[in-house]
Amino acid sequence: MKVEVTRYLKPDGYASRYWAVLVDGELLAVTVYRKGAEAVADALTNPHVTTLQDSAEAGTGPDNASPGVASYRTR
């Protein structure tokens, strides 16, 4: 599997300001930033465990969380 990050080409052939992720020459994703495209390419070539799976207590949330209620702090 060949993954590459290049400038996205518009249908008329001109390069745009966006970045494309190509897998075996086929367009997979278009991003605004080069770092985002590189992150997608890295995730494809180097799969890793997600943060929730890495934590000792996966699936735990805030202590005061109630179902259906947003928990955030205001000033």
N, CA, C and O atoms as a CHARMM CRD file, in Angstrom:
* protein
*
  300
    1    1 MET  N      0.85700  -1.17100   0.00000 PROA 1      0.00000
    2    1 MET  CA     0.00000   0.00000   0.00000 PROA 1      0.00000
    3    1 MET  C      0.90000   1.23100   0.00000 PROA 1      0.00000
    4    1 MET  O      1.70900   1.42500   0.90800 PROA 1      0.00000
    5    2 LYS  N      0.75000   2.04100  -1.01100 PROA 2      0.00000
    6    2 LYS  CA     1.53600   3.26500  -1.13600 PROA 2      0.00000
    7    2 LYS  C      0.65500   4.45000  -0.73200 PROA 2      0.00000
    8    2 LYS  O     -0.38500   4.69500  -1.34400 PROA 2      0.00000
    9    3 VAL  N      1.07500   5.18000   0.30000 PROA 3      0.00000
   10    3 VAL  CA     0.33800   6.35000   0.79200 PROA 3      0.00000
   11    3 VAL  C      1.19600   7.58100   0.53500 PROA 3      0.00000
   12    3 VAL  O      2.36500   7.62000   0.91800 PROA 3      0.00000
   13    4 GLU  N      0.61200   8.58900  -0.11500 PROA 4      0.00000
   14    4 GLU  CA     1.36400   9.81400  -0.37900 PROA 4      0.00000
   15    4 GLU  C      0.51600  11.04900  -0.09500 PROA 4      0.00000
   16    4 GLU  O     -0.71100  11.02800  -0.20000 PROA 4      0.00000
   17    5 VAL  N      1.21100  12.12200   0.26900 PROA 5      0.00000
   18    5 VAL  CA     0.57600  13.41100   0.54700 PROA 5      0.00000
   19    5 VAL  C      1.05700  14.38900  -0.51400 PROA 5      0.00000
   20    5 VAL  O      2.25700  14.61300  -0.66700 PROA 5      0.00000
   21    6 THR  N      0.10200  14.97500  -1.25300 PROA 6      0.00000
   22    6 THR  CA     0.43200  15.93700  -2.30400 PROA 6      0.00000
   23    6 THR  C     -0.57600  17.07700  -2.28100 PROA 6      0.00000
   24    6 THR  O     -1.58200  17.02100  -1.57300 PROA 6      0.00000
   25    7 ARG  N     -0.29600  18.09700  -3.05400 PROA 7      0.00000
   26    7 ARG  CA    -1.27400  19.16600  -3.23000 PROA 7      0.00000
   27    7 ARG  C     -2.48800  18.59900  -3.95800 PROA 7      0.00000
   28    7 ARG  O     -2.35100  17.79200  -4.87800 PROA 7      0.00000
   29    8 TYR  N     -3.66600  19.02600  -3.54100 PROA 8      0.00000
   30    8 TYR  CA    -4.89100  18.58300  -4.20800 PROA 8      0.00000
   31    8 TYR  C     -5.01500  19.30000  -5.53500 PROA 8      0.00000
   32    8 TYR  O     -4.88200  20.52300  -5.59600 PROA 8      0.00000
   33    9 LEU  N     -5.26700  18.56000  -6.59300 PROA 9      0.00000
   34    9 LEU  CA    -5.44500  19.15300  -7.91800 PROA 9      0.00000
   35    9 LEU  C     -6.92900  19.31100  -8.20500 PROA 9      0.00000
   36    9 LEU  O     -7.71800  18.38000  -8.04100 PROA 9      0.00000
   37   10 LYS  N     -7.28800  20.51000  -8.63600 PROA 10     0.00000
   38   10 LYS  CA    -8.67200  20.77900  -9.02500 PROA 10     0.00000
   39   10 LYS  C     -9.00100  19.97800 -10.28100 PROA 10     0.00000
   40   10 LYS  O     -8.09800  19.50900 -10.97300 PROA 10     0.00000
   41   11 PRO  N    -10.29900  19.82000 -10.57900 PROA 11     0.00000
   42   11 PRO  CA   -10.67700  19.07500 -11.79400 PROA 11     0.00000
   43   11 PRO  C    -10.06900  19.65900 -13.07700 PROA 11     0.00000
   44   11 PRO  O     -9.85800  18.93000 -14.04600 PROA 11     0.00000
   45   12 ASP  N     -9.78600  20.97500 -13.08700 PROA 12     0.00000
   46   12 ASP  CA    -9.18800  21.57600 -14.28700 PROA 12     0.00000
   47   12 ASP  C     -7.66700  21.38400 -14.33200 PROA 12     0.00000
   48   12 ASP  O     -7.01700  21.85100 -15.26700 PROA 12     0.00000
   49   13 GLY  N     -7.09100  20.69900 -13.32700 PROA 13     0.00000
   50   13 GLY  CA    -5.67400  20.36800 -13.35200 PROA 13     0.00000
   51   13 GLY  C     -4.78300  21.30200 -12.56100 PROA 13     0.00000
   52   13 GLY  O     -3.60200  21.00900 -12.37700 PROA 13     0.00000
   53   14 TYR  N     -5.31800  22.42300 -12.08400 PROA 14     0.00000
   54   14 TYR  CA    -4.50600  23.36700 -11.32000 PROA 14     0.00000
   55   14 TYR  C     -4.43700  22.95500  -9.85300 PROA 14     0.00000
   56   14 TYR  O     -5.39100  22.40300  -9.30500 PROA 14     0.00000
   57   15 ALA  N     -3.29700  23.22900  -9.22800 PROA 15     0.00000
   58   15 ALA  CA    -3.12700  22.91000  -7.81100 PROA 15     0.00000
   59   15 ALA  C     -3.93700  23.88700  -6.96900 PROA 15     0.00000
   60   15 ALA  O     -4.04500  25.06800  -7.30100 PROA 15     0.00000
   61   16 SER  N     -4.50400  23.38200  -5.87400 PROA 16     0.00000
   62   16 SER  CA    -5.26400  24.23100  -4.96000 PROA 16     0.00000
   63   16 SER  C     -4.44900  24.43400  -3.68900 PROA 16     0.00000
   64   16 SER  O     -3.30800  23.98300  -3.59700 PROA 16     0.00000
   65   17 ARG  N     -5.02900  25.10400  -2.72500 PROA 17     0.00000
   66   17 ARG  CA    -4.33300  25.31000  -1.45800 PROA 17     0.00000
   67   17 ARG  C     -4.54900  24.13700  -0.49900 PROA 17     0.00000
   68   17 ARG  O     -3.99800  24.13400   0.60200 PROA 17     0.00000
   69   18 TYR  N     -5.33300  23.15600  -0.89600 PROA 18     0.00000
   70   18 TYR  CA    -5.63400  22.00600  -0.05400 PROA 18     0.00000
   71   18 TYR  C     -4.62300  20.88500  -0.28200 PROA 18     0.00000
   72   18 TYR  O     -3.86300  20.90200  -1.25000 PROA 18     0.00000
   73   19 TRP  N     -4.62700  19.90900   0.63000 PROA 19     0.00000
   74   19 TRP  CA    -3.70400  18.78400   0.57300 PROA 19     0.00000
   75   19 TRP  C     -4.49000  17.49700   0.40700 PROA 19     0.00000
   76   19 TRP  O     -5.55400  17.32900   1.00300 PROA 19     0.00000
   77   20 ALA  N     -3.97000  16.59800  -0.39500 PROA 20     0.00000
   78   20 ALA  CA    -4.63900  15.33000  -0.68100 PROA 20     0.00000
   79   20 ALA  C     -3.83100  14.16600  -0.12100 PROA 20     0.00000
   80   20 ALA  O     -2.60000  14.19000  -0.11000 PROA 20     0.00000
   81   21 VAL  N     -4.55000  13.15000   0.34500 PROA 21     0.00000
   82   21 VAL  CA    -3.93400  11.89300   0.76300 PROA 21     0.00000
   83   21 VAL  C     -4.36100  10.85500  -0.26700 PROA 21     0.00000
   84   21 VAL  O     -5.55000  10.59500  -0.45200 PROA 21     0.00000
   85   22 LEU  N     -3.38000  10.27000  -0.92600 PROA 22     0.00000
   86   22 LEU  CA    -3.64100   9.28100  -1.96300 PROA 22     0.00000
   87   22 LEU  C     -3.15400   7.91300  -1.49500 PROA 22     0.00000
   88   22 LEU  O     -2.05100   7.78400  -0.96400 PROA 22     0.00000
   89   23 VAL  N     -3.98500   6.89800  -1.69600 PROA 23     0.00000
   90   23 VAL  CA    -3.61100   5.51900  -1.37900 PROA 23     0.00000
   91   23 VAL  C     -3.60500   4.75200  -2.69200 PROA 23     0.00000
   92   23 VAL  O     -4.63900   4.59700  -3.34100 PROA 23     0.00000
   93   24 ASP  N     -2.43100   4.27700  -3.07100 PROA 24     0.00000
   94   24 ASP  CA    -2.24500   3.58000  -4.35200 PROA 24     0.00000
   95   24 ASP  C     -2.78000   4.41500  -5.52000 PROA 24     0.00000
   96   24 ASP  O     -3.38100   3.87900  -6.45100 PROA 24     0.00000
   97   25 GLY  N     -2.55500   5.73100  -5.46200 PROA 25     0.00000
   98   25 GLY  CA    -2.96100   6.62100  -6.53800 PROA 25     0.00000
   99   25 GLY  C     -4.41600   7.03100  -6.51000 PROA 25     0.00000
  100   25 GLY  O     -4.85400   7.79300  -7.37200 PROA 25     0.00000
  101   26 GLU  N     -5.18200   6.54500  -5.53800 PROA 26     0.00000
  102   26 GLU  CA    -6.60300   6.86200  -5.43200 PROA 26     0.00000
  103   26 GLU  C     -6.83400   7.83900  -4.27800 PROA 26     0.00000
  104   26 GLU  O     -6.29800   7.65200  -3.18600 PROA 26     0.00000
  105   27 LEU  N     -7.62900   8.87700  -4.52000 PROA 27     0.00000
  106   27 LEU  CA    -7.88000   9.91000  -3.52500 PROA 27     0.00000
  107   27 LEU  C     -8.63900   9.34200  -2.33500 PROA 27     0.00000
  108   27 LEU  O     -9.69200   8.72500  -2.49700 PROA 27     0.00000
  109   28 LEU  N     -8.09500   9.55500  -1.12900 PROA 28     0.00000
  110   28 LEU  CA    -8.74100   9.08800   0.09500 PROA 28     0.00000
  111   28 LEU  C     -9.32300  10.25900   0.87700 PROA 28     0.00000
  112   28 LEU  O    -10.45900  10.18700   1.34500 PROA 28     0.00000
  113   29 ALA  N     -8.54500  11.34800   1.02300 PROA 29     0.00000
  114   29 ALA  CA    -8.99800  12.48700   1.83200 PROA 29     0.00000
  115   29 ALA  C     -8.38400  13.77400   1.31200 PROA 29     0.00000
  116   29 ALA  O     -7.31700  13.77800   0.69900 PROA 29     0.00000
  117   30 VAL  N     -9.09400  14.87500   1.57700 PROA 30     0.00000
  118   30 VAL  CA    -8.59600  16.21400   1.27400 PROA 30     0.00000
  119   30 VAL  C     -8.65100  17.00600   2.56700 PROA 30     0.00000
  120   30 VAL  O     -9.68600  17.04700   3.23400 PROA 30     0.00000
  121   31 THR  N     -7.53400  17.63900   2.92500 PROA 31     0.00000
  122   31 THR  CA    -7.46900  18.41700   4.15900 PROA 31     0.00000
  123   31 THR  C     -7.03400  19.84200   3.85300 PROA 31     0.00000
  124   31 THR  O     -6.50000  20.13200   2.78300 PROA 31     0.00000
  125   32 VAL  N     -7.27500  20.71600   4.81000 PROA 32     0.00000
  126   32 VAL  CA    -6.88700  22.12200   4.65200 PROA 32     0.00000
  127   32 VAL  C     -5.39900  22.28700   4.93100 PROA 32     0.00000
  128   32 VAL  O     -4.71900  23.05500   4.25200 PROA 32     0.00000
  129   33 TYR  N     -4.89400  21.56900   5.92800 PROA 33     0.00000
  130   33 TYR  CA    -3.50700  21.73600   6.34200 PROA 33     0.00000
  131   33 TYR  C     -2.67000  20.50600   5.99800 PROA 33     0.00000
  132   33 TYR  O     -3.15900  19.37700   6.02800 PROA 33     0.00000
  133   34 ARG  N     -1.40600  20.74800   5.67400 PROA 34     0.00000
  134   34 ARG  CA    -0.47500  19.66800   5.34900 PROA 34     0.00000
  135   34 ARG  C     -0.29900  18.72500   6.53900 PROA 34     0.00000
  136   34 ARG  O     -0.23100  17.50900   6.36500 PROA 34     0.00000
  137   35 LYS  N     -0.22600  19.28800   7.74600 PROA 35     0.00000
  138   35 LYS  CA    -0.04900  18.45000   8.93600 PROA 35     0.00000
  139   35 LYS  C     -1.23100  17.50000   9.12900 PROA 35     0.00000
  140   35 LYS  O     -1.05400  16.37300   9.59200 PROA 35     0.00000
  141   36 GLY  N     -2.42400  17.94600   8.77800 PROA 36     0.00000
  142   36 GLY  CA    -3.59100  17.07300   8.86300 PROA 36     0.00000
  143   36 GLY  C     -3.49500  15.92900   7.88200 PROA 36     0.00000
  144   36 GLY  O     -3.81800  14.78900   8.21900 PROA 36     0.00000
  145   37 ALA  N     -3.05500  16.22000   6.67000 PROA 37     0.00000
  146   37 ALA  CA    -2.89000  15.17600   5.66200 PROA 37     0.00000
  147   37 ALA  C     -1.80600  14.18900   6.08900 PROA 37     0.00000
  148   37 ALA  O     -1.94200  12.98300   5.88600 PROA 37     0.00000
  149   38 GLU  N     -0.73000  14.70800   6.68000 PROA 38     0.00000
  150   38 GLU  CA     0.33600  13.82700   7.14900 PROA 38     0.00000
  151   38 GLU  C     -0.14200  12.96600   8.32000 PROA 38     0.00000
  152   38 GLU  O      0.28400  11.81900   8.45600 PROA 38     0.00000
  153   39 ALA  N     -1.02000  13.50800   9.16400 PROA 39     0.00000
  154   39 ALA  CA    -1.56700  12.73200  10.28100 PROA 39     0.00000
  155   39 ALA  C     -2.43900  11.59000   9.77100 PROA 39     0.00000
  156   39 ALA  O     -2.39900  10.48800  10.31800 PROA 39     0.00000
  157   40 VAL  N     -3.22400  11.84500   8.72800 PROA 40     0.00000
  158   40 VAL  CA    -4.05500  10.79000   8.12700 PROA 40     0.00000
  159   40 VAL  C     -3.15500   9.71800   7.52000 PROA 40     0.00000
  160   40 VAL  O     -3.38500   8.52500   7.71800 PROA 40     0.00000
  161   41 ALA  N     -2.13500  10.13900   6.78500 PROA 41     0.00000
  162   41 ALA  CA    -1.21200   9.18800   6.16500 PROA 41     0.00000
  163   41 ALA  C     -0.47900   8.36800   7.23200 PROA 41     0.00000
  164   41 ALA  O     -0.27700   7.16500   7.06900 PROA 41     0.00000
  165   42 ASP  N     -0.08600   9.02600   8.32000 PROA 42     0.00000
  166   42 ASP  CA     0.60300   8.32400   9.40500 PROA 42     0.00000
  167   42 ASP  C     -0.32200   7.30900  10.07300 PROA 42     0.00000
  168   42 ASP  O      0.10500   6.20400  10.40800 PROA 42     0.00000
  169   43 ALA  N     -1.57800   7.67800  10.26500 PROA 43     0.00000
  170   43 ALA  CA    -2.53600   6.76000  10.88300 PROA 43     0.00000
  171   43 ALA  C     -2.76400   5.52800  10.00700 PROA 43     0.00000
  172   43 ALA  O     -3.01600   4.43900  10.52300 PROA 43     0.00000
  173   44 LEU  N     -2.67900   5.69300   8.70200 PROA 44     0.00000
  174   44 LEU  CA    -2.84600   4.54900   7.79600 PROA 44     0.00000
  175   44 LEU  C     -1.63100   3.64000   7.79000 PROA 44     0.00000
  176   44 LEU  O     -1.76600   2.41700   7.74200 PROA 44     0.00000
  177   45 THR  N     -0.44800   4.22900   7.83800 PROA 45     0.00000
  178   45 THR  CA     0.76600   3.42900   7.73700 PROA 45     0.00000
  179   45 THR  C      1.22700   2.88500   9.08000 PROA 45     0.00000
  180   45 THR  O      1.88300   1.84500   9.13000 PROA 45     0.00000
  181   46 ASN  N      0.89400   3.57700  10.17800 PROA 46     0.00000
  182   46 ASN  CA     1.31900   3.14100  11.51700 PROA 46     0.00000
  183   46 ASN  C      0.12600   3.08300  12.45000 PROA 46     0.00000
  184   46 ASN  O     -0.03500   3.97200  13.28600 PROA 46     0.00000
  185   47 PRO  N     -0.72100   2.06100  12.33600 PROA 47     0.00000
  186   47 PRO  CA    -1.88700   1.99500  13.21700 PROA 47     0.00000
  187   47 PRO  C     -1.43500   1.84800  14.66900 PROA 47     0.00000
  188   47 PRO  O     -0.49300   1.11500  14.97300 PROA 47     0.00000
  189   48 HSD  N     -2.11800   2.55100  15.54400 PROA 48     0.00000
  190   48 HSD  CA    -1.76500   2.51700  16.95400 PROA 48     0.00000
  191   48 HSD  C     -3.03000   2.42400  17.80000 PROA 48     0.00000
  192   48 HSD  O     -4.14000   2.57400  17.29200 PROA 48     0.00000
  193   49 VAL  N     -2.85500   2.18000  19.06700 PROA 49     0.00000
  194   49 VAL  CA    -3.97400   2.04300  19.99500 PROA 49     0.00000
  195   49 VAL  C     -4.47500   3.42900  20.36100 PROA 49     0.00000
  196   49 VAL  O     -3.67900   4.35000  20.55200 PROA 49     0.00000
  197   50 THR  N     -5.78800   3.58300  20.45900 PROA 50     0.00000
  198   50 THR  CA    -6.35300   4.88400  20.79400 PROA 50     0.00000
  199   50 THR  C     -6.11600   5.22400  22.25700 PROA 50     0.00000
  200   50 THR  O     -5.78100   4.34700  23.05400 PROA 50     0.00000
  201   51 THR  N     -6.28700   6.48300  22.61100 PROA 51     0.00000
  202   51 THR  CA    -6.05400   6.94800  23.97300 PROA 51     0.00000
  203   51 THR  C     -6.97300   6.26200  24.96300 PROA 51     0.00000
  204   51 THR  O     -6.53700   5.92400  26.06400 PROA 51     0.00000
  205   52 LEU  N     -8.23200   6.04600  24.60800 PROA 52     0.00000
  206   52 LEU  CA    -9.16000   5.39500  25.52800 PROA 52     0.00000
  207   52 LEU  C     -8.73300   3.97200  25.83000 PROA 52     0.00000
  208   52 LEU  O     -8.88000   3.51400  26.96300 PROA 52     0.00000
  209   53 GLN  N     -8.21500   3.27500  24.85900 PROA 53     0.00000
  210   53 GLN  CA    -7.77300   1.91300  25.08700 PROA 53     0.00000
  211   53 GLN  C     -6.46900   1.86800  25.87800 PROA 53     0.00000
  212   53 GLN  O     -6.18300   0.87700  26.55000 PROA 53     0.00000
  213   54 ASP  N     -5.67200   2.94400  25.79800 PROA 54     0.00000
  214   54 ASP  CA    -4.41600   2.99100  26.54500 PROA 54     0.00000
  215   54 ASP  C     -4.64900   3.24800  28.02600 PROA 54     0.00000
  216   54 ASP  O     -3.86300   2.78700  28.85300 PROA 54     0.00000
  217   55 SER  N     -5.71100   3.97400  28.38600 PROA 55     0.00000
  218   55 SER  CA    -5.91000   4.36000  29.77200 PROA 55     0.00000
  219   55 SER  C     -6.29200   3.15100  30.62300 PROA 55     0.00000
  220   55 SER  O     -6.89100   2.19100  30.13800 PROA 55     0.00000
  221   56 ALA  N     -5.93200   3.22300  31.89700 PROA 56     0.00000
  222   56 ALA  CA    -6.20500   2.12600  32.81900 PROA 56     0.00000
  223   56 ALA  C     -7.69700   1.92300  33.02300 PROA 56     0.00000
  224   56 ALA  O     -8.16100   0.79000  33.15300 PROA 56     0.00000
  225   57 GLU  N     -8.44700   3.01100  33.05100 PROA 57     0.00000
  226   57 GLU  CA    -9.88700   2.94000  33.27400 PROA 57     0.00000
  227   57 GLU  C    -10.62300   3.47800  32.04800 PROA 57     0.00000
  228   57 GLU  O    -11.23100   4.54700  32.10400 PROA 57     0.00000
  229   58 ALA  N    -10.56700   2.75300  30.96800 PROA 58     0.00000
  230   58 ALA  CA   -11.21100   3.19600  29.73600 PROA 58     0.00000
  231   58 ALA  C    -12.71300   3.29500  29.92900 PROA 58     0.00000
  232   58 ALA  O    -13.32500   2.43100  30.55600 PROA 58     0.00000
  233   59 GLY  N    -13.29800   4.34100  29.39300 PROA 59     0.00000
  234   59 GLY  CA   -14.74300   4.50300  29.47600 PROA 59     0.00000
  235   59 GLY  C    -15.20400   5.30500  30.67200 PROA 59     0.00000
  236   59 GLY  O    -16.40300   5.54200  30.82400 PROA 59     0.00000
  237   60 THR  N    -14.29500   5.72700  31.52000 PROA 60     0.00000
  238   60 THR  CA   -14.71000   6.53900  32.66200 PROA 60     0.00000
  239   60 THR  C    -14.82000   7.98800  32.22800 PROA 60     0.00000
  240   60 THR  O    -14.04500   8.45200  31.39200 PROA 60     0.00000
  241   61 GLY  N    -15.76500   8.69200  32.78500 PROA 61     0.00000
  242   61 GLY  CA   -15.98300  10.09000  32.44100 PROA 61     0.00000
  243   61 GLY  C    -15.86200  10.95300  33.67800 PROA 61     0.00000
  244   61 GLY  O    -15.34400  10.50200  34.69900 PROA 61     0.00000
  245   62 PRO  N    -16.33400  12.19000  33.60200 PROA 62     0.00000
  246   62 PRO  CA   -16.29300  13.06800  34.75600 PROA 62     0.00000
  247   62 PRO  C    -17.14700  12.51200  35.89700 PROA 62     0.00000
  248   62 PRO  O    -18.11800  11.79400  35.65800 PROA 62     0.00000
  249   63 ASP  N    -16.78200  12.84500  37.13100 PROA 63     0.00000
  250   63 ASP  CA   -17.49500  12.33400  38.30600 PROA 63     0.00000
  251   63 ASP  C    -18.94500  12.80000  38.36100 PROA 63     0.00000
  252   63 ASP  O    -19.81300  12.06800  38.83700 PROA 63     0.00000
  253   64 ASN  N    -19.21400  14.00400  37.88100 PROA 64     0.00000
  254   64 ASN  CA   -20.55400  14.56400  38.00000 PROA 64     0.00000
  255   64 ASN  C    -21.37200  14.43500  36.71400 PROA 64     0.00000
  256   64 ASN  O    -22.36200  15.14800  36.54900 PROA 64     0.00000
  257   65 ALA  N    -20.99000  13.55900  35.81700 PROA 65     0.00000
  258   65 ALA  CA   -21.68100  13.45000  34.53400 PROA 65     0.00000
  259   65 ALA  C    -23.03100  12.74300  34.69500 PROA 65     0.00000
  260   65 ALA  O    -23.13200  11.71700  35.36700 PROA 65     0.00000
  261   66 SER  N    -24.04600  13.30200  34.07500 PROA 66     0.00000
  262   66 SER  CA   -25.37500  12.70100  34.04100 PROA 66     0.00000
  263   66 SER  C    -25.73000  12.42600  32.59300 PROA 66     0.00000
  264   66 SER  O    -25.36300  13.20900  31.71700 PROA 66     0.00000
  265   67 PRO  N    -26.43300  11.34000  32.31700 PROA 67     0.00000
  266   67 PRO  CA   -26.78500  11.04300  30.92900 PROA 67     0.00000
  267   67 PRO  C    -27.63700  12.15800  30.32200 PROA 67     0.00000
  268   67 PRO  O    -28.62200  12.59600  30.91600 PROA 67     0.00000
  269   68 GLY  N    -27.24600  12.60600  29.14100 PROA 68     0.00000
  270   68 GLY  CA   -28.02000  13.61600  28.43600 PROA 68     0.00000
  271   68 GLY  C    -27.77500  15.04300  28.90800 PROA 68     0.00000
  272   68 GLY  O    -28.43300  15.96700  28.43100 PROA 68     0.00000
  273   69 VAL  N    -26.85000  15.24100  29.83000 PROA 69     0.00000
  274   69 VAL  CA   -26.57200  16.58100  30.34300 PROA 69     0.00000
  275   69 VAL  C    -25.11900  16.90700  30.04600 PROA 69     0.00000
  276   69 VAL  O    -24.22200  16.13100  30.37600 PROA 69     0.00000
  277   70 ALA  N    -24.88600  18.05700  29.42400 PROA 70     0.00000
  278   70 ALA  CA   -23.52000  18.48000  29.13200 PROA 70     0.00000
  279   70 ALA  C    -22.82700  18.87400  30.43200 PROA 70     0.00000
  280   70 ALA  O    -23.39900  19.57000  31.27000 PROA 70     0.00000
  281   71 SER  N    -21.59300  18.42000  30.58200 PROA 71     0.00000
  282   71 SER  CA   -20.85700  18.78800  31.78900 PROA 71     0.00000
  283   71 SER  C    -19.69000  19.68200  31.37700 PROA 71     0.00000
  284   71 SER  O    -18.72700  19.21200  30.77100 PROA 71     0.00000
  285   72 TYR  N    -19.77500  20.94200  31.70100 PROA 72     0.00000
  286   72 TYR  CA   -18.71200  21.88300  31.43100 PROA 72     0.00000
  287   72 TYR  C    -18.73700  22.96500  32.50200 PROA 72     0.00000
  288   72 TYR  O    -19.74300  23.16800  33.18200 PROA 72     0.00000
  289   73 ARG  N    -17.63700  23.63700  32.63400 PROA 73     0.00000
  290   73 ARG  CA   -17.50000  24.65400  33.66100 PROA 73     0.00000
  291   73 ARG  C    -17.63800  26.03900  33.03500 PROA 73     0.00000
  292   73 ARG  O    -17.06000  26.31300  31.98300 PROA 73     0.00000
  293   74 THR  N    -18.39700  26.89600  33.67900 PROA 74     0.00000
  294   74 THR  CA   -18.52100  28.28100  33.23000 PROA 74     0.00000
  295   74 THR  C    -17.68700  29.16600  34.14600 PROA 74     0.00000
  296   74 THR  O    -17.19300  28.72000  35.18100 PROA 74     0.00000
  297   75 ARG  N    -17.54000  30.41000  33.75500 PROA 75     0.00000
  298   75 ARG  CA   -16.72100  31.31700  34.57500 PROA 75     0.00000
  299   75 ARG  C    -17.28600  31.55100  35.90500 PROA 75     0.00000
  300   75 ARG  O    -16.70600  32.29000  36.70100 PROA 75     0.00000
